[in-house]
Amino acid sequence: MDSGAGTDRARGSGTRSDPDDVRVGPLEWPEFDETDYWSWDRLQGRVGASLFTIWLIPSTVEALGLGRPTVPVLALTVGYGASYLAVWWLAQSWSPRGRIALVVALFALGIGYQVVTGPASSPAVLGFAVSATMILLPLRWAARIGLACVGGAALVSWLLQGQVDWQDILILALITVTTLAISRISRLVTRLHAAQAEVRALAVAEERARLARDLHDVLGHSLTTITVKTALARRLLESGAPQERAMEEIRDTEELSRRALADIRATVSGQRRGSLAVELVTARAALRAAGIDADLPRAVDDVAAGLEEPLAYVLREGVTNVVRHSGASRCTVRLGARWLEVVDDGPGSSGPAGALGNGLSGLAERMAAVHGTLTAGPVAGGGYRLRAEVPE
């Protein structure tokens, strides 16, 4: 059996309701992976299966020795063998209609071969047609056709000879059962390989999404704070304020740059974890540098276990948006055991206009991961509110 046989997908009347279900549906048409058609393993399988056509030679030679008509015997031998070879080398890429036609042709040629060669061949010669059925057709069809073939061969043997040639019938039955089992296993293995490839692709996509989301959270807040503090230091120097005051902002900016670099390295390696306490300190510094009054919680002890990290990201993104977009003079942060709220009094939106931007969309994904919700919108009377909450 070809080790590369069939990625069985729903086609025709067979359906796959669950993409994680790797069972082989009885009505699914087998599909064959063409990406490794010339791989050594698949080439070995096709060559090995093709060698079984040698089994036709002794029957053909014996039939010719018995005086059977030469041209029909040779024509049917070549046609039957070539059709069987087509199963392995051509038909795996054919449409269902083409596969059915090939199977019908194989049975016609096989029966004709048996009739022309007479006593030189046995019902077991139909094993080539049965094998093709198991390879190319849905399993339910293949099983029923194989059973009908074995039963029909036994009936014909009894009608023609007055008794059943059990040895040849058992050989044909063994070919049917064996090829059906191998076909089922091959399809299942290929389905598992396809599922593994899909899991790997999803894992790569998820890691890319995580990296993009985390880098946005890290760089957005850090660069915003650095920009605000640098601008404050410039204004202090231009206004003739004491140099020490400007140097303090520059030192803070230097520390923020180092912290941002460490955060980026941790994010790339997947080791970064948000800290709500650290984000409160950073938020206070960013708001102060932007000239916004900050009303922030002083402790995070009451936050429920497992929620500190997602709420830390909400705080980071919310304060970043207040600094960048709101034009507010005051920002208030309220914190509960399972919720966090960022409210400002600015005339502008504390987020991208029109819809959730990348940052808020990323927050919504983080909150969904802990079965929470994220809401954002204007406040009656002016201002903007960002609220994250995880129900109990």
C-alpha positions in Angstrom: 0.0 0.0 0.0 1.3 3.5 -0.8 2.4 5.1 2.4 1.4 8.5 1.0 -2.2 7.5 0.4 -5.0 9.8 1.0 -5.7 12.9 3.0 -9.3 12.0 3.4 -11.4 15.1 3.3 -15.1 15.6 3.0 -16.2 15.3 -0.6 -19.5 14.1 -2.1 -21.7 12.8 0.6 -19.0 12.5 3.2 -18.7 15.4 5.7 -16.3 16.4 8.4 -18.1 18.3 11.2 -15.2 18.5 13.5 -11.7 19.6 12.1 -10.1 17.9 15.2 -11.7 14.5 14.4 -9.1 12.4 12.6 -11.4 9.4 12.1 -11.8 8.3 8.5 -15.4 8.8 7.3 -16.9 5.8 5.5 -18.1 8.0 2.6 -15.1 10.3 2.3 -13.2 10.2 -1.0 -9.5 9.7 -0.4 -7.2 12.5 -1.5 -3.5 12.0 -2.0 -0.8 14.4 -1.1 1.0 15.5 -4.2 3.8 17.4 -2.4 5.9 14.3 -1.8 4.8 12.3 -4.9 8.4 11.5 -5.8 9.7 10.9 -2.3 11.6 7.7 -1.7 9.0 6.2 0.6 6.1 6.7 -1.8 8.2 5.6 -4.8 9.1 2.4 -3.0 5.4 1.8 -2.3 4.3 2.3 -5.9 7.1 0.1 -7.3 6.4 -2.6 -4.7 2.7 -2.6 -5.6 3.4 -2.6 -9.3 5.5 -5.7 -9.0 2.4 -7.7 -8.1 1.5 -7.6 -11.8 4.1 -10.4 -12.3 1.4 -12.7 -10.9 -0.4 -12.5 -14.2 2.5 -14.0 -16.1 2.2 -17.6 -15.1 -1.5 -17.7 -15.8 -1.0 -16.1 -19.2 1.8 -18.5 -20.1 -0.3 -21.5 -19.0 -3.3 -20.2 -21.0 -1.3 -19.9 -24.1 0.1 -23.4 -23.6 -3.5 -24.7 -23.3 -4.2 -23.2 -26.7 -6.3 -20.3 -25.6 -6.6 -17.5 -28.3 -3.3 -15.6 -28.3 -4.5 -12.1 -29.2 -7.3 -11.8 -26.6 -5.1 -13.4 -23.9 -2.2 -11.0 -24.5 -4.5 -8.0 -25.0 -6.4 -8.6 -21.7 -3.2 -9.3 -19.9 -1.6 -6.0 -21.0 -4.8 -4.1 -20.5 -5.5 -5.5 -17.0 -1.9 -5.0 -15.8 -1.7 -1.5 -17.3 -5.0 -0.5 -15.6 -3.7 -1.8 -12.3 -0.5 0.2 -12.7 -2.6 3.3 -13.5 -4.0 3.0 -10.0 -0.6 3.7 -8.4 0.9 6.0 -11.0 -1.9 8.1 -12.3 -5.4 7.7 -10.8 -4.6 9.1 -7.3 -5.0 12.6 -8.8 -8.1 11.8 -10.8 -11.6 13.0 -10.0 -14.2 10.6 -8.4 -15.7 10.0 -11.8 -12.4 9.0 -13.3 -11.6 6.7 -10.4 -15.0 4.9 -10.7 -14.4 4.5 -14.4 -11.0 2.9 -13.7 -12.4 0.5 -11.1 -15.2 -0.5 -13.5 -12.7 -1.1 -16.3 -10.5 -3.2 -13.9 -13.4 -5.5 -13.0 -14.4 -5.8 -16.7 -10.9 -6.6 -17.8 -10.4 -9.0 -14.8 -13.5 -10.9 -15.6 -12.7 -10.9 -19.3 -9.2 -12.2 -18.5 -10.5 -15.0 -16.3 -13.0 -16.0 -19.0 -10.4 -15.9 -21.8 -7.6 -17.8 -19.9 -10.1 -20.3 -18.6 -8.7 -22.9 -16.2 -5.3 -21.3 -16.3 -6.5 -18.5 -13.9 -8.5 -18.4 -10.7 -11.1 -16.1 -9.1 -8.2 -14.7 -7.1 -7.0 -12.8 -10.2 -9.8 -10.3 -9.4 -7.6 -9.3 -6.5 -6.1 -6.5 -8.7 -9.6 -4.9 -9.2 -10.5 -5.4 -5.5 -7.2 -3.7 -4.4 -7.9 -0.7 -6.7 -11.4 -0.4 -5.2 -9.9 -0.2 -1.7 -7.4 2.4 -2.7 -9.5 4.7 -4.8 -13.1 4.6 -3.4 -14.7 5.5 -0.1 -14.3 2.8 2.5 -18.0 1.9 2.7 -18.3 1.5 -1.1 -15.0 -0.5 -1.2 -16.1 -2.9 1.6 -19.5 -3.6 -0.1 -17.9 -4.1 -3.5 -15.2 -6.4 -2.1 -17.9 -8.4 -0.3 -20.0 -8.7 -3.4 -16.9 -9.7 -5.4 -16.1 -12.5 -3.0 -19.7 -13.7 -2.9 -20.1 -13.5 -6.7 -16.9 -15.4 -7.3 -18.1 -18.2 -4.9 -21.5 -18.3 -6.7 -20.0 -18.5 -10.1 -17.6 -21.2 -9.0 -20.4 -23.3 -7.7 -22.6 -22.8 -10.8 -19.8 -23.7 -13.2 -18.1 -26.5 -11.2 -20.9 -27.7 -9.0 -18.8 -26.8 -5.9 -17.0 -23.8 -4.5 -13.2 -23.5 -5.0 -12.7 -22.5 -1.4 -8.9 -22.1 -1.7 -9.2 -19.4 -4.4 -12.2 -17.8 -2.8 -10.3 -17.6 0.5 -7.4 -16.0 -1.2 -9.7 -13.4 -2.8 -11.3 -12.8 0.6 -7.9 -12.4 2.2 -6.9 -9.9 -0.4 -10.1 -8.0 0.2 -9.8 -7.9 4.0 -6.1 -7.1 4.0 -6.2 -4.3 1.5 -9.2 -2.8 3.2 -7.4 -2.7 6.5 -4.2 -1.3 5.0 -6.2 1.3 3.2 -8.0 2.4 6.4 -4.8 2.6 8.4 -3.0 4.5 5.6 -5.8 7.0 5.4 -5.8 7.4 9.2 -2.0 7.9 9.3 -2.2 10.5 6.6 -5.1 12.3 8.4 -2.9 12.4 11.5 0.0 13.9 9.5 -2.4 16.5 8.1 -3.7 17.3 11.6 -0.2 17.7 12.9 0.7 20.0 10.1 -2.4 22.1 10.8 -1.5 22.2 14.5 2.0 23.4 13.7 0.6 26.1 11.4 -1.8 27.3 14.0 0.9 27.3 16.7 3.1 29.5 14.4 0.2 31.8 13.7 -0.6 32.0 17.4 3.0 32.8 18.3 3.1 35.5 15.7 -0.1 37.0 17.1 1.3 36.8 20.6 4.5 38.5 19.6 2.8 41.3 17.7 0.4 41.9 20.6 3.1 41.9 23.2 5.4 44.1 21.2 2.6 46.6 20.6 1.9 46.6 24.4 5.6 47.0 25.3 6.7 49.4 22.7 3.5 51.5 22.6 3.6 52.4 26.2 7.4 52.6 26.6 8.0 54.8 23.5 5.0 57.0 24.5 6.4 57.5 28.0 9.9 58.1 26.6 8.6 60.6 24.1 6.7 62.5 26.8 9.6 62.6 29.2 12.1 63.7 26.5 9.7 66.5 25.5 9.4 67.6 29.1 13.2 67.6 29.6 13.5 69.7 26.4 10.9 72.2 27.6 12.6 72.5 31.0 16.0 73.2 29.4 14.5 75.7 27.0 12.6 77.5 29.8 15.8 77.9 31.9 14.5 75.7 34.7 17.0 74.2 37.1 19.3 71.8 35.3 18.8 69.1 37.9 15.1 68.9 37.2 15.8 68.3 33.5 18.5 65.7 34.3 16.0 63.8 36.5 13.7 63.4 33.5 16.6 62.4 31.3 17.7 59.8 33.9 14.1 58.5 34.0 14.1 58.3 30.2 17.3 56.3 30.2 15.9 53.9 32.8 12.7 53.5 30.7 14.8 52.7 27.6 16.7 50.0 29.4 13.5 48.5 30.8 11.9 48.6 27.4 14.9 46.8 25.9 14.6 44.1 28.6 10.9 43.8 28.0 11.4 43.3 24.3 14.0 40.6 24.9 11.6 38.9 27.4 8.7 39.2 25.0 10.6 37.6 22.1 11.6 34.7 24.3 8.0 34.4 25.6 9.1 35.0 29.2 7.6 38.4 29.9 4.8 38.6 32.5 2.9 41.8 33.3 3.1 43.2 36.8 0.2 45.4 37.9 2.3 47.0 40.7 5.1 47.9 38.2 2.5 49.2 35.7 1.0 51.5 38.4 4.4 53.1 39.1 5.1 53.5 35.4 1.6 54.9 34.7 2.1 57.5 37.5 5.4 58.6 35.9 4.0 58.8 32.4 0.9 60.8 33.5 3.1 63.2 35.6 5.4 63.7 32.6 2.5 64.5 30.4 1.1 67.0 32.9 -2.0 64.9 33.7 -3.2 64.6 37.3 -3.2 61.0 38.3 -5.6 59.3 40.7 -4.3 55.8 41.0 -4.7 52.9 43.4 -1.9 52.5 45.9 -2.0 48.7 46.3 -2.9 45.6 44.2 -3.3 43.2 47.0 -7.0 42.6 46.4 -6.7 41.5 42.8 -7.9 37.9 42.2 -5.3 35.3 41.5 -4.5 34.9 37.8 -5.9 38.3 36.8 -3.0 40.6 37.7 -1.2 40.0 34.3 -4.2 40.8 32.0 -5.3 43.7 34.1 -1.7 45.0 34.0 -1.9 45.1 30.2 -5.2 46.9 30.4 -3.7 49.5 32.7 -0.7 50.0 30.4 -2.7 50.4 27.2 -5.3 52.6 28.9 -2.8 55.0 30.3 -0.9 55.0 27.0 -4.0 56.0 25.1 -4.8 58.8 27.7 -1.3 60.3 27.2 -1.4 60.0 23.5 -5.0 60.8 22.4 -7.2 62.2 25.1 -5.9 65.8 25.8 -7.1 65.2 29.4 -6.1 67.0 32.5 -7.0 64.2 34.9 -6.9 60.4 34.7 -8.5 58.2 37.3 -7.8 54.5 37.7 -10.1 52.3 39.8 -9.2 48.7 40.7 -11.3 45.9 42.1 -10.7 42.2 42.7 -11.9 41.3 39.2 -12.0 44.6 37.3 -10.0 47.6 36.4 -11.3 51.0 35.0 -9.4 53.9 33.4 -11.3 57.1 33.1 -10.1 60.5 31.8 -11.8 63.9 31.4 -10.4 64.7 28.0 -12.4 66.0 25.1 -10.8 63.5 22.7 -11.0 59.7 22.5 -8.5 57.7 24.5 -8.3 55.3 21.6 -8.3 55.1 17.8 -11.3 56.7 16.3 -14.1 54.6 14.9 -13.4 51.2 16.3 -11.0 49.2 18.5 -7.4 49.7 17.3 -4.7 47.1 17.5 -4.0 47.8 21.2 -7.6 47.5 22.4 -8.2 44.5 20.1 -5.2 42.9 21.7 -6.6 43.7 25.1 -10.0 42.2 24.1 -8.2 39.0 23.2 -6.3 38.9 26.5 -9.5 39.4 28.4 -11.3 36.7 26.4 -8.6 34.3 27.4 -9.6 34.7 31.0 -13.4 34.8 30.2 -13.5 38.5 30.7 -14.9 41.5 28.8 -13.5 44.8 27.6 -15.6 47.9 27.1 -14.5 51.3 25.9 -16.4 54.5 25.1 -17.2 58.1 25.9 -18.6 59.1 29.3 -21.7 61.2 29.6 -20.6 64.8 30.3 -17.2 64.4 28.6 -14.3 62.0 28.9 -13.6 58.4 28.1 -13.8 55.1 30.0 -11.9 51.9 29.5 -13.2 49.0 31.7 -12.0 45.4 31.9 -14.0 42.9 34.0 -13.9 39.2 34.7 -17.2 37.8 36.0 -17.0 35.3 38.9 
